[in-house]
């Protein structure tokens, strides 16, 4: 698995790649040297899901994330998910165009 994704925290969004995913967690690799705070949102640009996650481990640029809650961005989304939805809509087109 090599899905492009974004880590969201407030007004900040960092590029990353989802390396592995299970029902309860994700392993991502950050594309920059940014270290996200412990609770963030991850937007999978391919699947159209946003996950509220907690960082549970880190090794260099790889992070293990526990999924706290998942949100489907492909339909109607509440106002609290509009930033994630906009990022998915913009990034998802680029992710599937190539």
Biopython code that builds the backbone (N, CA, C, O; Angstrom):
import numpy as np
from Bio.PDB.StructureBuilder import StructureBuilder

atoms = [
    (1, "UNK", "N", (0.850, -1.193, 0.000)),
    (1, "UNK", "CA", (0.000, 0.000, 0.000)),
    (1, "UNK", "C", (0.883, 1.240, 0.000)),
    (1, "UNK", "O", (1.851, 1.326, 0.756)),
    (2, "UNK", "N", (0.549, 2.176, -0.835)),
    (2, "UNK", "CA", (1.305, 3.425, -0.943)),
    (2, "UNK", "C", (0.346, 4.588, -1.214)),
    (2, "UNK", "O", (0.581, 5.374, -2.131)),
    (3, "UNK", "N", (-0.729, 4.708, -0.430)),
    (3, "UNK", "CA", (-1.715, 5.752, -0.689)),
    (3, "UNK", "C", (-1.202, 7.118, -0.249)),
    (3, "UNK", "O", (-0.706, 7.261, 0.869)),
    (4, "UNK", "N", (-1.318, 8.131, -1.120)),
    (4, "UNK", "CA", (-1.005, 9.492, -0.690)),
    (4, "UNK", "C", (-2.064, 9.956, 0.309)),
    (4, "UNK", "O", (-3.243, 9.621, 0.191)),
    (5, "UNK", "N", (-1.617, 10.731, 1.291)),
    (5, "UNK", "CA", (-2.520, 11.204, 2.337)),
    (5, "UNK", "C", (-2.024, 12.540, 2.857)),
    (5, "UNK", "O", (-0.935, 12.997, 2.512)),
    (6, "UNK", "N", (-2.841, 13.153, 3.689)),
    (6, "UNK", "CA", (-2.477, 14.414, 4.356)),
    (6, "UNK", "C", (-2.766, 14.267, 5.842)),
    (6, "UNK", "O", (-3.782, 13.695, 6.237)),
    (7, "UNK", "N", (-1.865, 14.786, 6.651)),
    (7, "UNK", "CA", (-2.070, 14.873, 8.090)),
    (7, "UNK", "C", (-2.535, 16.294, 8.369)),
    (7, "UNK", "O", (-1.841, 17.254, 8.033)),
    (8, "UNK", "N", (-3.721, 16.436, 8.988)),
    (8, "UNK", "CA", (-4.286, 17.753, 9.274)),
    (8, "UNK", "C", (-4.225, 18.053, 10.763)),
    (8, "UNK", "O", (-4.514, 17.205, 11.607)),
    (9, "UNK", "N", (-3.844, 19.278, 11.050)),
    (9, "UNK", "CA", (-3.893, 19.770, 12.424)),
    (9, "UNK", "C", (-4.160, 21.263, 12.352)),
    (9, "UNK", "O", (-3.269, 22.052, 12.037)),
    (10, "UNK", "N", (-5.399, 21.640, 12.649)),
    (10, "UNK", "CA", (-5.771, 23.051, 12.548)),
    (10, "UNK", "C", (-5.608, 23.539, 11.125)),
    (10, "UNK", "O", (-6.186, 22.972, 10.199)),
    (11, "UNK", "N", (-4.816, 24.598, 10.945)),
    (11, "UNK", "CA", (-4.604, 25.177, 9.618)),
    (11, "UNK", "C", (-3.453, 24.506, 8.866)),
    (11, "UNK", "O", (-3.173, 24.870, 7.724)),
    (12, "UNK", "N", (-2.788, 23.540, 9.484)),
    (12, "UNK", "CA", (-1.629, 22.906, 8.872)),
    (12, "UNK", "C", (-2.002, 21.578, 8.229)),
    (12, "UNK", "O", (-2.827, 20.832, 8.757)),
    (13, "UNK", "N", (-1.384, 21.286, 7.079)),
    (13, "UNK", "CA", (-1.574, 20.008, 6.392)),
    (13, "UNK", "C", (-0.214, 19.558, 5.872)),
    (13, "UNK", "O", (0.464, 20.297, 5.158)),
    (14, "UNK", "N", (0.181, 18.331, 6.240)),
    (14, "UNK", "CA", (1.463, 17.781, 5.815)),
    (14, "UNK", "C", (1.227, 16.580, 4.915)),
    (14, "UNK", "O", (0.327, 15.777, 5.162)),
    (15, "UNK", "N", (2.041, 16.458, 3.866)),
    (15, "UNK", "CA", (1.961, 15.303, 2.971)),
    (15, "UNK", "C", (2.572, 14.084, 3.638)),
    (15, "UNK", "O", (3.580, 14.169, 4.339)),
    (16, "UNK", "N", (1.930, 12.940, 3.397)),
    (16, "UNK", "CA", (2.466, 11.680, 3.897)),
    (16, "UNK", "C", (1.994, 10.562, 2.983)),
    (16, "UNK", "O", (1.199, 10.783, 2.069)),
    (17, "UNK", "N", (2.488, 9.368, 3.237)),
    (17, "UNK", "CA", (2.092, 8.173, 2.498)),
    (17, "UNK", "C", (1.633, 7.129, 3.501)),
    (17, "UNK", "O", (2.318, 6.870, 4.491)),
    (18, "UNK", "N", (0.477, 6.530, 3.250)),
    (18, "UNK", "CA", (-0.005, 5.426, 4.088)),
    (18, "UNK", "C", (0.722, 4.174, 3.624)),
    (18, "UNK", "O", (0.562, 3.750, 2.480)),
    (19, "UNK", "N", (1.515, 3.584, 4.499)),
    (19, "UNK", "CA", (2.298, 2.390, 4.174)),
    (19, "UNK", "C", (1.541, 1.104, 4.481)),
    (19, "UNK", "O", (1.709, 0.099, 3.790)),
    (20, "UNK", "N", (0.708, 1.136, 5.516)),
    (20, "UNK", "CA", (0.002, -0.060, 5.948)),
    (20, "UNK", "C", (-1.234, 0.383, 6.713)),
    (20, "UNK", "O", (-1.223, 1.426, 7.367)),
    (21, "UNK", "N", (-2.313, -0.414, 6.631)),
    (21, "UNK", "CA", (-3.537, -0.065, 7.347)),
    (21, "UNK", "C", (-4.223, -1.332, 7.828)),
    (21, "UNK", "O", (-4.296, -2.333, 7.117)),
    (22, "UNK", "N", (-4.728, -1.261, 9.067)),
    (22, "UNK", "CA", (-5.562, -2.328, 9.620)),
    (22, "UNK", "C", (-6.858, -1.684, 10.098)),
    (22, "UNK", "O", (-7.053, -0.480, 9.930)),
    (23, "UNK", "N", (-7.742, -2.476, 10.689)),
    (23, "UNK", "CA", (-9.000, -1.922, 11.194)),
    (23, "UNK", "C", (-8.770, -0.904, 12.308)),
    (23, "UNK", "O", (-9.566, 0.019, 12.479)),
    (24, "UNK", "N", (-7.693, -1.066, 13.061)),
    (24, "UNK", "CA", (-7.495, -0.212, 14.231)),
    (24, "UNK", "C", (-6.372, 0.804, 14.084)),
    (24, "UNK", "O", (-6.209, 1.660, 14.952)),
    (25, "UNK", "N", (-5.589, 0.732, 13.004)),
    (25, "UNK", "CA", (-4.474, 1.656, 12.913)),
    (25, "UNK", "C", (-3.877, 1.780, 11.535)),
    (25, "UNK", "O", (-4.268, 1.096, 10.589)),
    (26, "UNK", "N", (-2.902, 2.689, 11.454)),
    (26, "UNK", "CA", (-2.215, 3.003, 10.204)),
    (26, "UNK", "C", (-0.730, 3.170, 10.480)),
    (26, "UNK", "O", (-0.328, 3.566, 11.574)),
    (27, "UNK", "N", (0.074, 2.865, 9.479)),
    (27, "UNK", "CA", (1.494, 3.199, 9.523)),
    (27, "UNK", "C", (1.732, 4.163, 8.380)),
    (27, "UNK", "O", (1.469, 3.839, 7.222)),
    (28, "UNK", "N", (2.231, 5.349, 8.702)),
    (28, "UNK", "CA", (2.455, 6.364, 7.675)),
    (28, "UNK", "C", (3.920, 6.777, 7.657)),
    (28, "UNK", "O", (4.660, 6.587, 8.621)),
    (29, "UNK", "N", (4.305, 7.346, 6.529)),
    (29, "UNK", "CA", (5.621, 7.953, 6.417)),
    (29, "UNK", "C", (5.417, 9.407, 6.022)),
    (29, "UNK", "O", (4.797, 9.706, 5.002)),
    (30, "UNK", "N", (5.944, 10.300, 6.838)),
    (30, "UNK", "CA", (5.867, 11.726, 6.531)),
    (30, "UNK", "C", (6.832, 12.031, 5.392)),
    (30, "UNK", "O", (7.918, 11.454, 5.328)),
    (31, "UNK", "N", (6.444, 12.936, 4.488)),
    (31, "UNK", "CA", (7.308, 13.309, 3.376)),
    (31, "UNK", "C", (8.231, 14.457, 3.742)),
    (31, "UNK", "O", (9.170, 14.758, 3.005)),
    (32, "UNK", "N", (7.975, 15.101, 4.870)),
    (32, "UNK", "CA", (8.856, 16.156, 5.372)),
    (32, "UNK", "C", (9.335, 15.731, 6.755)),
    (32, "UNK", "O", (8.986, 14.657, 7.246)),
    (33, "UNK", "N", (10.122, 16.573, 7.361)),
    (33, "UNK", "CA", (10.619, 16.255, 8.705)),
    (33, "UNK", "C", (9.653, 16.732, 9.793)),
    (33, "UNK", "O", (10.003, 16.731, 10.973)),
    (34, "UNK", "N", (8.452, 17.134, 9.408)),
    (34, "UNK", "CA", (7.457, 17.599, 10.386)),
    (34, "UNK", "C", (7.075, 16.464, 11.330)),
    (34, "UNK", "O", (6.962, 15.307, 10.926)),
    (35, "UNK", "N", (6.880, 16.821, 12.584)),
    (35, "UNK", "CA", (6.393, 15.866, 13.581)),
    (35, "UNK", "C", (5.013, 16.321, 14.021)),
    (35, "UNK", "O", (4.884, 17.339, 14.702)),
    (36, "UNK", "N", (3.975, 15.578, 13.639)),
    (36, "UNK", "CA", (2.620, 16.003, 14.018)),
    (36, "UNK", "C", (2.389, 15.847, 15.511)),
    (36, "UNK", "O", (3.025, 15.012, 16.154)),
    (37, "UNK", "N", (1.481, 16.645, 16.072)),
    (37, "UNK", "CA", (1.126, 16.480, 17.482)),
    (37, "UNK", "C", (0.433, 15.134, 17.701)),
    (37, "UNK", "O", (0.151, 14.416, 16.743)),
    (38, "UNK", "N", (0.163, 14.801, 18.941)),
    (38, "UNK", "CA", (-0.329, 13.458, 19.259)),
    (38, "UNK", "C", (-1.718, 13.156, 18.709)),
    (38, "UNK", "O", (-1.996, 12.002, 18.383)),
    (39, "UNK", "N", (-2.598, 14.144, 18.594)),
    (39, "UNK", "CA", (-3.945, 13.914, 18.055)),
    (39, "UNK", "C", (-4.142, 14.760, 16.808)),
    (39, "UNK", "O", (-4.102, 15.989, 16.866)),
    (40, "UNK", "N", (-4.357, 14.091, 15.678)),
    (40, "UNK", "CA", (-4.508, 14.768, 14.391)),
    (40, "UNK", "C", (-5.578, 14.046, 13.577)),
    (40, "UNK", "O", (-6.191, 13.084, 14.039)),
    (41, "UNK", "N", (-5.784, 14.530, 12.368)),
    (41, "UNK", "CA", (-6.703, 13.876, 11.439)),
    (41, "UNK", "C", (-5.888, 13.498, 10.209)),
    (41, "UNK", "O", (-5.057, 14.273, 9.736)),
    (42, "UNK", "N", (-6.137, 12.300, 9.701)),
    (42, "UNK", "CA", (-5.462, 11.839, 8.498)),
    (42, "UNK", "C", (-6.500, 11.705, 7.394)),
    (42, "UNK", "O", (-7.531, 11.060, 7.582)),
    (43, "UNK", "N", (-6.226, 12.321, 6.225)),
    (43, "UNK", "CA", (-7.124, 12.226, 5.073)),
    (43, "UNK", "C", (-6.456, 11.325, 4.041)),
    (43, "UNK", "O", (-5.403, 11.661, 3.499)),
    (44, "UNK", "N", (-7.078, 10.176, 3.775)),
    (44, "UNK", "CA", (-6.593, 9.269, 2.741)),
    (44, "UNK", "C", (-7.122, 9.781, 1.410)),
    (44, "UNK", "O", (-8.330, 9.751, 1.171)),
    (45, "UNK", "N", (-6.230, 10.252, 0.540)),
    (45, "UNK", "CA", (-6.636, 10.889, -0.707)),
    (45, "UNK", "C", (-7.194, 9.899, -1.720)),
    (45, "UNK", "O", (-7.842, 10.314, -2.681)),
    (46, "UNK", "N", (-6.963, 8.607, -1.534)),
    (46, "UNK", "CA", (-7.475, 7.601, -2.454)),
    (46, "UNK", "C", (-8.835, 7.082, -2.001)),
    (46, "UNK", "O", (-9.773, 7.020, -2.796)),
    (47, "UNK", "N", (-8.946, 6.706, -0.721)),
    (47, "UNK", "CA", (-10.187, 6.079, -0.241)),
    (47, "UNK", "C", (-11.310, 7.077, 0.019)),
    (47, "UNK", "O", (-12.484, 6.705, -0.008)),
    (48, "UNK", "N", (-10.964, 8.344, 0.272)),
    (48, "UNK", "CA", (-11.995, 9.323, 0.597)),
    (48, "UNK", "C", (-12.445, 9.257, 2.042)),
    (48, "UNK", "O", (-13.557, 9.674, 2.367)),
    (49, "UNK", "N", (-11.593, 8.736, 2.910)),
    (49, "UNK", "CA", (-11.897, 8.687, 4.338)),
    (49, "UNK", "C", (-10.970, 9.606, 5.104)),
    (49, "UNK", "O", (-9.796, 9.752, 4.763)),
    (50, "UNK", "N", (-11.506, 10.224, 6.143)),
    (50, "UNK", "CA", (-10.705, 10.970, 7.115)),
    (50, "UNK", "C", (-10.753, 10.182, 8.412)),
    (50, "UNK", "O", (-11.809, 9.685, 8.803)),
    (51, "UNK", "N", (-9.630, 10.069, 9.069)),
    (51, "UNK", "CA", (-9.545, 9.325, 10.326)),
    (51, "UNK", "C", (-9.044, 10.250, 11.423)),
    (51, "UNK", "O", (-8.017, 10.910, 11.263)),
    (52, "UNK", "N", (-9.768, 10.300, 12.538)),
    (52, "UNK", "CA", (-9.242, 10.945, 13.735)),
    (52, "UNK", "C", (-8.278, 9.936, 14.340)),
    (52, "UNK", "O", (-8.668, 8.808, 14.639)),
    (53, "UNK", "N", (-7.021, 10.332, 14.522)),
    (53, "UNK", "CA", (-6.002, 9.380, 14.945)),
    (53, "UNK", "C", (-5.174, 9.925, 16.102)),
    (53, "UNK", "O", (-5.127, 11.129, 16.356)),
    (54, "UNK", "N", (-4.528, 8.998, 16.787)),
    (54, "UNK", "CA", (-3.592, 9.325, 17.867)),
    (54, "UNK", "C", (-2.260, 8.682, 17.524)),
    (54, "UNK", "O", (-2.211, 7.501, 17.180)),
    (55, "UNK", "N", (-1.177, 9.449, 17.613)),
    (55, "UNK", "CA", (0.160, 8.920, 17.356)),
    (55, "UNK", "C", (0.540, 8.007, 18.521)),
    (55, "UNK", "O", (0.530, 8.433, 19.676)),
    (56, "UNK", "N", (0.877, 6.747, 18.215)),
    (56, "UNK", "CA", (1.241, 5.796, 19.272)),
    (56, "UNK", "C", (2.712, 5.419, 19.238)),
    (56, "UNK", "O", (3.249, 4.956, 20.244)),
    (57, "UNK", "N", (3.380, 5.608, 18.096)),
    (57, "UNK", "CA", (4.824, 5.410, 18.038)),
    (57, "UNK", "C", (5.410, 6.185, 16.867)),
    (57, "UNK", "O", (4.711, 6.565, 15.927)),
    (58, "UNK", "N", (6.730, 6.409, 16.957)),
    (58, "UNK", "CA", (7.442, 7.118, 15.896)),
    (58, "UNK", "C", (8.837, 6.534, 15.771)),
    (58, "UNK", "O", (9.501, 6.252, 16.768)),
    (59, "UNK", "N", (9.271, 6.355, 14.523)),
    (59, "UNK", "CA", (10.651, 5.966, 14.231)),
    (59, "UNK", "C", (11.082, 6.739, 13.006)),
    (59, "UNK", "O", (10.629, 6.458, 11.896)),
    (60, "UNK", "N", (11.952, 7.707, 13.201)),
    (60, "UNK", "CA", (12.372, 8.615, 12.136)),
    (60, "UNK", "C", (11.130, 9.287, 11.537)),
    (60, "UNK", "O", (10.396, 9.970, 12.251)),
    (61, "UNK", "N", (10.890, 9.099, 10.244)),
    (61, "UNK", "CA", (9.726, 9.732, 9.604)),
    (61, "UNK", "C", (8.510, 8.813, 9.550)),
    (61, "UNK", "O", (7.494, 9.181, 8.960)),
    (62, "UNK", "N", (8.587, 7.638, 10.145)),
    (62, "UNK", "CA", (7.449, 6.724, 10.185)),
    (62, "UNK", "C", (6.698, 6.880, 11.503)),
    (62, "UNK", "O", (7.296, 7.047, 12.566)),
    (63, "UNK", "N", (5.366, 6.822, 11.403)),
    (63, "UNK", "CA", (4.515, 6.976, 12.580)),
    (63, "UNK", "C", (3.474, 5.868, 12.600)),
    (63, "UNK", "O", (2.952, 5.471, 11.558)),
    (64, "UNK", "N", (3.184, 5.381, 13.780)),
    (64, "UNK", "CA", (2.080, 4.458, 13.982)),
    (64, "UNK", "C", (0.910, 5.232, 14.551)),
    (64, "UNK", "O", (1.060, 5.941, 15.546)),
    (65, "UNK", "N", (-0.244, 5.105, 13.937)),
    (65, "UNK", "CA", (-1.424, 5.863, 14.333)),
    (65, "UNK", "C", (-2.549, 4.919, 14.723)),
    (65, "UNK", "O", (-2.841, 3.964, 14.004)),
    (66, "UNK", "N", (-3.181, 5.184, 15.860)),
    (66, "UNK", "CA", (-4.360, 4.435, 16.271)),
    (66, "UNK", "C", (-5.582, 5.181, 15.769)),
    (66, "UNK", "O", (-5.720, 6.379, 16.017)),
    (67, "UNK", "N", (-6.480, 4.485, 15.061)),
    (67, "UNK", "CA", (-7.696, 5.118, 14.545)),
    (67, "UNK", "C", (-8.713, 5.225, 15.673)),
    (67, "UNK", "O", (-9.116, 4.218, 16.256)),
    (68, "UNK", "N", (-9.126, 6.459, 15.975)),
    (68, "UNK", "CA", (-10.133, 6.704, 17.006)),
    (68, "UNK", "C", (-11.530, 6.742, 16.402)),
    (68, "UNK", "O", (-12.496, 6.287, 17.014)),
    (69, "UNK", "N", (-11.626, 7.290, 15.194)),
    (69, "UNK", "CA", (-12.918, 7.416, 14.509)),
    (69, "UNK", "C", (-12.654, 7.655, 13.029)),
    (69, "UNK", "O", (-11.689, 8.329, 12.668)),
    (70, "UNK", "N", (-13.510, 7.105, 12.171)),
    (70, "UNK", "CA", (-13.365, 7.296, 10.727)),
    (70, "UNK", "C", (-14.588, 8.019, 10.172)),
    (70, "UNK", "O", (-15.703, 7.850, 10.665)),
    (71, "UNK", "N", (-14.361, 8.822, 9.142)),
    (71, "UNK", "CA", (-15.420, 9.616, 8.520)),
    (71, "UNK", "C", (-15.359, 9.411, 7.008)),
    (71, "UNK", "O", (-14.291, 9.531, 6.408)),
    (72, "UNK", "N", (-16.492, 9.103, 6.395)),
    (72, "UNK", "CA", (-16.574, 8.951, 4.948)),
    (72, "UNK", "C", (-16.799, 10.330, 4.333)),
    (72, "UNK", "O", (-17.817, 10.969, 4.598)),
    (73, "UNK", "N", (-15.854, 10.789, 3.515)),
    (73, "UNK", "CA", (-15.945, 12.117, 2.908)),
    (73, "UNK", "C", (-16.635, 12.093, 1.553)),
    (73, "UNK", "O", (-16.810, 13.144, 0.937)),
    (74, "UNK", "N", (-17.031, 10.917, 1.076)),
    (74, "UNK", "CA", (-17.558, 10.788, -0.285)),
    (74, "UNK", "C", (-19.003, 11.259, -0.416)),
    (74, "UNK", "O", (-19.476, 11.457, -1.535)),
    (75, "UNK", "N", (-19.712, 11.442, 0.682)),
    (75, "UNK", "CA", (-21.083, 11.931, 0.629)),
    (75, "UNK", "C", (-21.184, 13.262, 1.345)),
    (75, "UNK", "O", (-20.245, 14.059, 1.335)),
    (76, "UNK", "N", (-22.328, 13.497, 1.968)),
    (76, "UNK", "CA", (-22.494, 14.707, 2.769)),
    (76, "UNK", "C", (-21.607, 14.609, 4.000)),
    (76, "UNK", "O", (-21.507, 13.553, 4.624)),
    (77, "UNK", "N", (-20.970, 15.713, 4.342)),
    (77, "UNK", "CA", (-20.087, 15.727, 5.507)),
    (77, "UNK", "C", (-20.448, 16.914, 6.377)),
    (77, "UNK", "O", (-20.775, 17.979, 5.853)),
    (78, "UNK", "N", (-20.396, 16.759, 7.694)),
    (78, "UNK", "CA", (-20.698, 17.881, 8.582)),
    (78, "UNK", "C", (-19.671, 18.997, 8.434)),
    (78, "UNK", "O", (-18.593, 18.791, 7.876)),
    (79, "UNK", "N", (-20.009, 20.164, 8.931)),
    (79, "UNK", "CA", (-19.151, 21.343, 8.820)),
    (79, "UNK", "C", (-17.761, 21.084, 9.389)),
    (79, "UNK", "O", (-16.773, 21.615, 8.880)),
    (80, "UNK", "N", (-17.678, 20.274, 10.439)),
    (80, "UNK", "CA", (-16.383, 20.007, 11.072)),
    (80, "UNK", "C", (-15.424, 19.242, 10.161)),
    (80, "UNK", "O", (-14.223, 19.184, 10.424)),
    (81, "UNK", "N", (-15.961, 18.655, 9.089)),
    (81, "UNK", "CA", (-15.116, 17.889, 8.165)),
    (81, "UNK", "C", (-14.905, 18.589, 6.826)),
    (81, "UNK", "O", (-14.339, 17.997, 5.907)),
    (82, "UNK", "N", (-15.348, 19.832, 6.700)),
    (82, "UNK", "CA", (-15.274, 20.504, 5.407)),
    (82, "UNK", "C", (-13.832, 20.722, 4.942)),
    (82, "UNK", "O", (-13.557, 20.614, 3.747)),
    (83, "UNK", "N", (-12.904, 21.025, 5.856)),
    (83, "UNK", "CA", (-11.502, 21.185, 5.450)),
    (83, "UNK", "C", (-10.967, 19.863, 4.921)),
    (83, "UNK", "O", (-10.321, 19.828, 3.874)),
    (84, "UNK", "N", (-11.234, 18.769, 5.644)),
    (84, "UNK", "CA", (-10.788, 17.451, 5.197)),
    (84, "UNK", "C", (-11.401, 17.104, 3.842)),
    (84, "UNK", "O", (-10.721, 16.552, 2.978)),
    (85, "UNK", "N", (-12.668, 17.422, 3.654)),
    (85, "UNK", "CA", (-13.346, 17.105, 2.392)),
    (85, "UNK", "C", (-12.746, 17.901, 1.239)),
    (85, "UNK", "O", (-12.529, 17.354, 0.158)),
    (86, "UNK", "N", (-12.476, 19.184, 1.457)),
    (86, "UNK", "CA", (-11.866, 20.008, 0.405)),
    (86, "UNK", "C", (-10.493, 19.463, 0.019)),
    (86, "UNK", "O", (-10.155, 19.395, -1.163)),
    (87, "UNK", "N", (-9.710, 19.078, 1.015)),
    (87, "UNK", "CA", (-8.372, 18.536, 0.742)),
    (87, "UNK", "C", (-8.488, 17.223, -0.024)),
    (87, "UNK", "O", (-7.733, 16.982, -0.965)),
    (88, "UNK", "N", (-9.437, 16.370, 0.380)),
    (88, "UNK", "CA", (-9.634, 15.104, -0.339)),
    (88, "UNK", "C", (-10.070, 15.366, -1.783)),
    (88, "UNK", "O", (-9.560, 14.732, -2.706)),
    (89, "UNK", "N", (-11.011, 16.296, -1.983)),
    (89, "UNK", "CA", (-11.493, 16.571, -3.340)),
    (89, "UNK", "C", (-10.366, 17.103, -4.223)),
    (89, "UNK", "O", (-10.246, 16.698, -5.379)),
    (90, "UNK", "N", (-9.546, 17.998, -3.695)),
    (90, "UNK", "CA", (-8.450, 18.554, -4.477)),
    (90, "UNK", "C", (-7.332, 17.527, -4.680)),
    (90, "UNK", "O", (-6.816, 17.373, -5.788)),
    (91, "UNK", "N", (-6.964, 16.831, -3.609)),
    (91, "UNK", "CA", (-5.864, 15.880, -3.688)),
    (91, "UNK", "C", (-6.248, 14.573, -4.336)),
    (91, "UNK", "O", (-5.419, 13.932, -4.982)),
    (92, "UNK", "N", (-7.502, 14.164, -4.173)),
    (92, "UNK", "CA", (-7.951, 12.907, -4.751)),
    (92, "UNK", "C", (-7.919, 12.922, -6.264)),
    (92, "UNK", "O", (-7.631, 11.904, -6.895)),
    (93, "UNK", "N", (-8.208, 14.048, -6.839)),
    (93, "UNK", "CA", (-8.154, 14.154, -8.304)),
    (93, "UNK", "C", (-6.719, 13.967, -8.791)),
    (93, "UNK", "O", (-6.480, 13.310, -9.804)),
    (94, "UNK", "N", (-5.765, 14.551, -8.063)),
    (94, "UNK", "CA", (-4.357, 14.387, -8.455)),
    (94, "UNK", "C", (-3.910, 12.948, -8.206)),
    (94, "UNK", "O", (-3.141, 12.397, -8.993)),
    (95, "UNK", "N", (-4.387, 12.333, -7.114)),
    (95, "UNK", "CA", (-3.946, 10.974, -6.767)),
    (95, "UNK", "C", (-4.416, 9.942, -7.789)),
    (95, "UNK", "O", (-3.729, 8.948, -8.025)),
    (96, "UNK", "N", (-5.583, 10.169, -8.398)),
    (96, "UNK", "CA", (-6.104, 9.189, -9.338)),
    (96, "UNK", "C", (-5.813, 9.565, -10.801)),
    (96, "UNK", "O", (-6.040, 8.760, -11.704)),
    (97, "UNK", "N", (-5.316, 10.774, -11.030)),
    (97, "UNK", "CA", (-5.087, 11.234, -12.396)),
    (97, "UNK", "C", (-3.863, 10.567, -13.032)),
    (97, "UNK", "O", (-3.768, 10.480, -14.257)),
    (98, "UNK", "N", (-2.926, 10.098, -12.199)),
    (98, "UNK", "CA", (-1.657, 9.599, -12.750)),
    (98, "UNK", "C", (-1.616, 8.202, -12.986)),
    (98, "UNK", "O", (-0.600, 7.683, -13.446)),
]
sb = StructureBuilder()
sb.init_structure("model")
sb.init_model(0)
sb.init_chain("A")
sb.init_seg("    ")
for serial, (resi, resn, name, xyz) in enumerate(atoms, 1):
    if name == "N":
        sb.init_residue(resn, " ", resi, " ")
    sb.init_atom(name, np.array(xyz, "f"), 0.0, 1.0, " ", f" {name:<3s}", serial, name[0])
structure = sb.get_structure()
